[in-house]
Amino acid sequence: MLNAFLSTMGLSSKKDDAIVRADGVVYRSTNISGVSQMAAQSFDNELVVEKVGEYAYNLSIRNLDPEDEVPVYVTVPLTRHVQFKKVPNKGLGLSSGFEFLDAEGIPVFFEYLGEEEDYDVVYIVVAQACWEAELKQDSAQQSEEASVEWYEKQFPGALPQAPVASPSASVPLTSPNAPTSRVAAPEGSTLVQVNGKYLVAEFTSYNEEKDTYAYKNKGLRTISIIQGANGSYFLTIADGSDLELNVLLSDSFDPAFTSKEMNEMEWSDVNAEQSYIFRFSSPDTATQFKHVLIPSLYETKTQQKFNKLGKNDKINMLMSYDFLSDDEDEEVDFSESDEESFEQMVTVSGAGVNRPTSPEKNSFMAAGRKTDFSFVSRGRGFGVYKMNGDEVSYQKSVDGLQDKNGHTIDPESMMVHDEDEKLLMLNKRDKNSVYQMDIETGHMVSEFQTDGMTAKALIPITHNAQSTPQKDFRLLSGAGFLRIDPRIAGGVVQNEVFQWSGATSKFECAATTADGDLVIGSRLGKINLYSRERFAGGGRGVGLGDRKSATTVLPGRGDPILGVDVTKDGSYVVATCQRYLLFYNTHPRGLAENAFKKPAAKAMRPPMKLSIRPTDLKKFGESNFKHAAFNYNGPETTIVASSGKNVITWSVARARRRYNDYTIARMEEEVVGGDFTFNSDDKVVVALPDSVRLNVRTPKKNFRTPTKFRL
């Protein structure tokens, strides 16, 4: 019997009459414009082989999502006519799996996400079930090898394959990503090809009050994803044999799937000064296209295979490109006063002060957490500035920084510490040391080695630790972190060193909640949430950087995470990428605790993308965001970030409702750093290359109604 076989493999029936189960994703074949493609039917599934009678077995694909109304997608009797086959490498960003024919003879692909060593077991079970069904004999009389050999002789050839469409290679067109160049249609393999309506709008048609463009319907078109040479991917739109649009997928291509049915895709091109919509013929068709486009984008951005991601990571990646309106999101506590106050606020340039003449330039800034002082790095020293009401004044300079051996310190990162009495800094010239300065005297009082770890960032133990007498702090490296306590010999707390060999985490930035929970962003585009209990017990060599060790991994888009910040209670996280910010609610509806405390990957909503609208990009220049932050102290009401010469602020309450309205202050020079002043959510201190400015949001009548800008 098959149960006897499974017991020899260390497996057994899990429940009811199931012989074997396997987790995965089910894809059903569609046929559009004569091109067969596989469209994902559902993500959270299991393949089940169950005994239904003597020498009789069924193969079913069941839905594990309790909110889905379809509990079973496929059920077929297991016979040789099912043509169940292993597919070691499906391609299109999918993992290995199995293909078979459903009861209507339509191809089904099941992407296998179970344990690798059990992949062959599933296939052997199906082969033996078919052997029993055909010969009406107990498979215990037959060896595994003989059953599989018999089974594979029962059907000729392979399952029906999708024909590959060959794009025209002779039609020249203008590429929207390079509007001045003429390029030929890409040569390669068509991965997906579907139909829909194509709409185009010029930036000049933008209506600021309604936040809409005047789109012109170009009619029915075919949209395709083509895989070219050297791992490149192209999006093309054609009217029959006439190619109208050819876009090389890159970091700058940023689509959003919109409408309540998610059957539209929107994107813009700043260089071409155009906005585009492709309205697919159905939500299923949009899903089919998205399941090829997003893996292609991910592989372009990261140079890594999409099929190496875990199941939840794949789901989160796909969902992160969906735009959900507030009526589709969870209810939030949103007072009218919060909304009105933000609508009446605009950012204006405030008073400023120039630094005394110096050949060096300001490079970054650290804002005080208990005082109104800010510290601006400049060459091998820094300047101290004080906020007085709506004014900023220069206090003093600390130059010629040196370590205990007289070697020059070139500050790369700074963090105020110990009630703003100390200043911690990292050195460009020595990545394995941390320096502590007494701010009042300007003397370097301590120097700590990092236990061989290459320092990336300084992290307070808790969200408010910098404003307290707390002495210890954390240090982040690309592959771990440690705790440093100046009160012990050497500084490093040895049982709280988390570092592992061969890690590929590429940690870049971190922040902490009031409870000491930790959020870490990486250059791989991942955002890991850890509860303090995960590392409070310590232990060198603990594999904390492993994705499975995080309490929850927030969905990203594959772009490097350059900065993260979190609210005191851990409810919201903002992550900085070069072209946009991602705003996360870590407390999904229905969960008693946030995603730091309890795993919540399946319950997480897609992040809200905060970005500058294309018409503003055309006016102010491309996005190049620096570290975004919530206001410090008091309720977190505002997010501030800088990009180029711009200082941008968003309302937290509005972002919670998935609005992307913002205010912009245009500075005279590139912004090198910006943060809220102490205990304020309407004053932002801004460091420019040769000066420091204070920006204040002030009332302005008839400010336009904020809108839900998506792209």
N, C-alpha and C positions, 0 to 999 in steps of 0.2 A: 504494500500500500504506500501511497505518497507520504503519509504521516511517518511511516517507518524510515523512509528516505530522509525526511527533514530532521528527524531525531539524530541521524548519523551526522548531519551537518551542524548540529548544535542549535537547530531551529525547531519551532513547534507551532501548532495552530494557536493564534492569539485569542480568538473568541469565536463563538458560534461554529459554523461549519467551514470557516476559511482554512485553506491549506497553506496559503502564503499571501503576504501583503507587502506592498512596496509603495513608498511615497513618491509623488512626482507631479508633473503638469501635463494635462491632456490637450492635444492639438487635433482639430478636425480639418479635413481637406475642404477647400472651397475652389470654385472655378470662376474666375472673373476674366473677361476678355480672352478666353481661351488659354489662360495661364493658371495652372493649378498651384495653389499655395496652401500652407498649413497655418491656420489661425488658432491662437490659444482660446480654449473654451473656458478654462478655469485654472486657478493656480494651486489651490490647496486640495489635492486629490490623492487617492490611493488606488493602486491596481490590486484586485483581489481575485484569487482563484479559489473557488469553493465547490465542494462536492454536493450535487443535487440529486443523486440517485446512484444505483449500481452501475459502475463504469460510465458515469455521466458527471461532467464538470462544466461550470460556467466561468467565464472571464468577465469581470465587471470593472468599470472605472467609476468610483464613487466620489462624491463631493464631500469634503470634510468641513466646508464653511457652513456654520449653522445658520447664517443669514441668507444663504442662497436657496432659492425655492426649488432648485433641481437637485434632488439627492443622488440620483444615479444618471450618469451621462451615457454610458455604453454597457450593454450586457449581451454577450454572445455565447452560444454553446461552443465548447472547445472541441473542434474537429480539425482535421487537416485543411479544411477549406478556409479556416480563419487566416492561414498563412502568417502566423505569428513569427516575427524575425527580430534578431538583434541588429541594432544599428549603432556600431561603436562610436561614430562621429557624425551626427546629423548635419553639422554646420549651422550657419545663420546665427551663431551665438548660442546654440543649444548644446546641452550635454548629451552623452550617450543615452540610448533608450531602446524602445521596442516599437515596431510597426506591425499593424495587422489590419484586416478588413472587418468592418462592422457588419451587421445583419443585412444592410443594403448594399454591401460591396464597396463602401466608401473608405478610403485609407484613413487610419487614425495613427497618430504618433504619440507615444507616452514617454515624456522626458523623465528618465530615471534619476531620482535624487536620494536614493537609499545608500546603504553602505556598499562600497566598491566590491567587497568580497562576496556580497550576496547577489550581484548582478547576474552571474551565471546560474545561480541557484534558481532564480525566477524562470529563466529560460528552460532549464532542465525539468522543472515541475510542469510547465506547459507541454513540453514534448512528451513526458510520461502520461499526462492526462489525455493527450490526443491518442497516444498508443493504446491506452485502455479503452477509450471510446470507440476506436476503429476495430480492435481485435477482440473486444469483450473479454479481456484477460487481466489478471492482476499484474501490475507493473513490477511487483516484487520478484517476478520470475525473470525479469529482464534487467541487465545492467544499465547504468546511466548512459554509457557510451553507445550501447546498442540502441537504446530508445532514441537518442538524439540522431544517430546515423539513419535510423528508419524514418524519423520525422522529416529530416531535411531532404529525403528522396521523394517526398510525397507531392511537392509542388515545384514546378519549373520556374526559373527566372526570379525576378524581384517584383516587389509591389509597384504599381503604376507611379512613375516619377513625373515631377513637374517639368514641362519643357522649358528650356532656357531661351528667353527672348534676347536677341542680339540688337543692341541699339545702333542706330545709324551713326556712321563715323564720318559723314561728309557734310553735315549741316552746320555752318558757322553760326554763332550767336554771341550775344553779349552776356558775360557772367556778372550777376549782381554783386559778387564779392570783389570783382575787379572790373568796374564798368568801362574802363578805357581800353580793355584788351579784347581781342576776338579769339575765341577758342572753339575747337571742334567738339562734337559730342563725344563723351567718354567711351572708351572701349572696355568691355568687361562683361561680367555675368550679371544678369538681372535677378536680384534677390526677391523683389516683390514688385508687383505692377497692378494698380487698381485705378478705377475711374471715379470722377467726381466733378464738382463745379469749382472753377478757378476764378478768384476775385483778386483784383489789384487796385491799390490806392496810392496816390502821390502824397508825400508829406505835406504838400501845400494845401491839401484838402482837409487837414486835421482841424477838428472843432474842439478847442480847449475846454469849453464849458461842458460839453457832452462826452469828452474824451473818446471821440470816434473819428474814423476816417470816412470819406465818401468813396466807397468801393465801387468799382465797375466790374460787372459780371462778364467774364471772358467766355463763358459757356462750358460745355463738357470737355474735360481734358483727361489725359492719362498721367498719373504720377508714379514714378519708379525710384527705387534705390538700386544703384549699380555698384558692384564691387570691381574696382579697377586694380591696376598693378600696385605693388608695394604697400598693400594694406589700405589703400585709399578708397573712399566711398563718395558717391555722387548722388544728389537728388535731382531728378530731371522732371520737367513737365512738358508734355507734347500734345499737339493737336494732330492726331494721325501720325504721319511721318515727319511732320514739321516740329522740330524741337524749339520750344519757346524759352525755356529756363534751364540753366545748368548750374548747380551750386555744389562746389567742393565742400563736403562736410568738414567742419573745423570747430575750434573753440568759439568762434564768433557766431556760429549758427545756433540759435536758441529758440526752439519752437515751444508752443504751449498748446495742449489739446483742450479745447474749450466747448462751451454750450452744455446744457444740462445732460444731453445724451452723449457728450464727449465725441461727437462725430465731426468736429471741425479742428483744423490745425492752423494756428496763426504764427507768423514770424515777420520780422522786418529786416531791412537792409539799409543801414545808415548811409553807406557809400552811394547806393542807387537812389536813396531818398524815396523808398517805396515800402509799403506794407502789403502783406499777402495773406489770403485765406484760402485754404483748400477744404471744401465741404464734401466729405466722403458720402458715398451712396447710402451707407448705413453705419451704425455704431460698430457692428462686427467687422466691417471693412476697415474702419478707422483703427480698431484694435489690431487687426492683421498687419496693417502698415506700421503701426507704432512698434510692434514686437520685432520688426526688422530695423526700423530707423534708430531706436534708442540704443540697442546693442551696437549698431554701427557707430553711433556717436561716441559711446563709451570706449570702444576699442580705439577710435581715432584720438580721443583725449588722453587715454592712459597707456596706450600701447600694450594693453593686456586683454586676454580673451574674456568675453562676457560669460562664457559657459563655465569659467572657473569660480564665479561668484556662487554663494549659497542661495538656497531657495528664497529666503526672506530678503536677501540683498537684491536679488533680481526683481522681486515684486516691488520693493521700495524704490528701486531705480526707475522702473516704469511709471509708478505712481507719481514720482516727483515732477513729472512733466504735465500733470493734470492740473488745470486751474479750477478750483472749487470756489463758488461764491459763498457769501456768508450764510445764505439760507440753506446751503448744503452742509455747512460746518456745524460744530457743536455750539450750543447756546453759551453765551458769555455774559458776565456781569459788566454791563457797559452803560455808564451813566450819561445822561444828556449833557451834563456840565463838562465832562471830559471831551465829548465830541465838539461842543461849541467852542471851548477854549482853544482847541487845536485849529479849528477853522479860522479863528480870528488872529492866528499867530503867523507871522512871517519872519524870516531871518534877515537881519540887516547887519552891515559891518559896523562894529563898535570901535571904541577907542583902542589905541595900540601904542606900543613903545618899541623903538629900535634898540638893538644891542650895540654897545660901543664898537667902533670900527675894528674889524678883524678879518684876516684873509680866509678864515674858516667859515663854514656855513652850519646853521642849525640842522640837525639830522633826525631827532625824535624827541619825545616829551614824556614826562611822568607827572601826573597830577597828584596833588596832596589828597589824603583821605581823612585827615582830621583838621587840616588848616587850609587857608586859601592860597597856599603857595604852589607853584608849578616849577618843575626843573627841566630845562631844555638843554639837551646835549649839543655841544659845539666843539668839533675837533677833539682835542685831548682834555676837555674840561666840560663845564656846563654853567649855565646861567640860572639865577634864581629870580622868579617873578612873583609878585603879590597882586591878588585881586582886591580891589577896594570899590565896593559897589559895582558901578558900571565902568570902572576904569581899571587899567592894569599898569603896574609900575615895576621898573627894573630895580632889583635889590643889590645883587652882587654877582661876581663871577668866581668860580673855582677852576683854576687852570693848572696845567702841568701835572696831571694825575700820574702817580707812580705806585708800584707795588712795594712790598717790604724790602726787595732787593734793588730798588732804584730803577726798575724797568718801567718804561712808559705804558700807561693804560689808555687804550683807545676804546671808550665805552661803546658797546653795541646794543645794550639793553639796560634799562634802569627800572627799579621798583622802590617806591617809598615803603618804609617799614618802621615798626616799633613807635607808633603814634607820631609818625612823620619826623622822628628824631634821627633816623638812620636812612641811608640810601644804599640799596644793594645794586650792584652792577656786574655785567658780564664784559669781558675784554675781547675785542676782535683778534688780538695778538695771542691770546691764550684761552682756548676753549675749555680747558679743564680746571678753571679756577672761578671762584665767586668772591667779590670784594665788598666789604661793608664800610661805609664812611659815616662818621659823625657829622651831621649837616651843620651844626652850630660852629664847630671848630674847623671844619673842612679837612680833617685828618682821616686817613685810612686807618681804621682801628682793628679790622680783622680780615683774614684771607683764608678761604676754605678750598680744599681740593675736592674734586667731584668724583673721586673713586674711579677714575678712568672714563667716566661718561662725558661725552661731548655736549656741552650745555647749549640748549636751544631757548629756554624761557625760564623766568622766575615766577613762582606761583605762591600766593598766600595760602596758609593752612586752611583758612575759612574765608568766606566772602568779606567779613568785616575785620579780619585779623590785622590789617595794616593800621587801623585806627585804634588798636588796643596795644597793651604792653607785650603781646605775644612775641617771643624771641625766635621761635623756629619757623621755617618756611620750606617749601619744596622746590626742587629743580627738575625741569623736564629735559630729557634728551630725545634723540630720534628713535630710541628703542627702549624707553623706560623712564623711571623717575626715582628720586630719592628724597629723604627728609634731612635737612641740615639743622642742627641745634647748636648755636654758638656757645652754649653753656657746658658742652662736653668736649673732651679732648678730640681733636681732629674735626669736630663738627658733624661728621656724617653719622646718622643713626643707622648702625649696621643691619639691624633687623628690619629696616624699612628701605632697603635698596631693591628696586624691582628692575631687573635687567636680564636679558636672555640672549644667548648667542644665536646667530643666524636669523634674527627677527627681520621682518620686512614691514614693520608698522609705519615707519617714517613719520613719527609724531612731530608736530610743528608748533602747537599752541595748546593752552589749557586755561581753565578757570574753575573756581570752586563756589559752592553754595554756602549758606550760613551753617549748615550741618557738616560741612567738610566733604560733601560729595563732589566728585570730580568729573568734568567734561573735557575730553581731549580730542582735538582735531588733527588730522593727518594730511600729508601731501597726496595720499591716495584717495582723498575725498571722503574718508570715513569720519564719523563723529561718534566716539564711544562714551557712554555714560557709565560711571562706576559709583556704587554706594560706598561710603567710607568703610563699611563693614568688610568690603572686598579686600582691603589692604591694611585695615587697622591692626590685624594680628601680625603683620610683617612677614618676613621670610625671603631671604635672598634667592634669586633665581625663579621666583614664582612667575608662571607664564601669563602675567596679567595683560600683556599686549595682544594675546590671542583674541580674535574676535569673539570666540565663545566665552571668554572670561568676562567680557563686559556685561553689565546688567542688561543694557539695551544698546543696539547700534542704530543711530538715526539715519534715515535715508538721505543720501547725497546724490550728486550728479556725476561724480567722477573727477570734478575739478578740484585742485588742491585747496584745502582749508587753510587760509592764511591767518585767521584769528577767530577766537570764540569768546563769548561772554554769556553769563547766566544770571538770572534774577536771584535774589537772596533765597527765596523759597524753592528754587529749582524748577518753577513752573514753565519758564520760557528760556529758550536758548537762541542766540543770534550768532550765525557763522558767517565769516567774511570770505568770499571768493573774489577773484580779480574783477569780474564783470557784474557781480550781483551779491546780495546777501540772502541768506536763508533763515527764516524765522520759524521756530518750532514751538508748539505747545506740547510739553512733555507729560501732560496730565490728561490722557485720553478719557473720553466719556465712558463711564461705566467702571472705571478703575478707582479703587480707594486711595492708592498711592501713585506718585509720579514714576516715570520711567527710570529714574535713578535707583529707586527702591525695589521695584518689581519689574521683571521682564515685560516689555510692552510692544515688541516689534510688530506683532500682528495687529495691534489696536491703534498704532500710530497713524495719524492723518498725514498726507503729504505736506511738506513745508510750504510756507508762503514765500514766494520769491519777491524780494524787495529790490527794485532796480530803477534806473533812470530811463524815462520813456525815450523812444528813438528820436522824436523831434527835439528834445532837450540835448540828446547826445550830439545831434547835428550842430546845435548851437554852442554847446560847452565842451565838446570833445569826448573821446572814448572813455569808458569807465576804467578806472584803475584804483579800486577801493583799497583803503588801508583799514586797519583794525576798527571794527564797529563796536560800540559799547552802549550799555544802558546807563542812564543817570545813576549816580552813586548816592546812597543814603535816601531815606524816605521811599515812598512807593515808586517803582520803576514805571515812568510814564512815557519816556522818550528814548529813542535810539539815535545816536549820532555817528556819522562816518564821513570820511573825506575821500575825494576822488579828484586828482589833478588839482586845479585851482578852486574846487568847489567844496563847501561844507554842507552836508545834507542831513536833515533830521526827519524822522518818522515818528508818528504817534503809536505807542504800544497798543492802546485800546483799538485804534483803527486797524493795525496789523492783525490783531486777534480776529477781527471780522473780515480779514482777507482784502483789505483796501491797501493799495500801494500809492497813497498820496504822500507828498513830501514837500519840504521847503528847501530852497537852495540859496546859499550865500556865495556870491562870486568874489574871490579874493584876487589881489593884484599879482600874486605869485603862487607857485606850487605849494600846497599844504604838506608839511612834513609830519605833523602830528596835531591831534585835537582830542579834547575830552571835556566833560562837564566840570564846572567848578564845584567846589565842595558844597554839598547840601543844596544843589540847585538842579532843576531840569529845564531851565530856560536860558542859562548862560554857558557858553562854550568857549573855552580858551583855545586859541589856534596858534600853532607855531609855524611861521613861514621861514624861508632860508635866512633872512636877516632881521626879522622882527617877530613880535608876539602880539596877537590881537585878541580882543574879547568880543565875541558875537552875542548879541542879545535878541531874543525873539520879542517883538513888540506888537501891540494890537494894530490891526489895519482893517478898515471897513471895506465891505464888498469884496472880501477875498473869495475866490471861486470855490464852489462846493467841491470837496474832495470826491474823487471817483475811483472806481475799481480798475486801475490800469494793470494790464496783465503782462505786457512784453517788455 
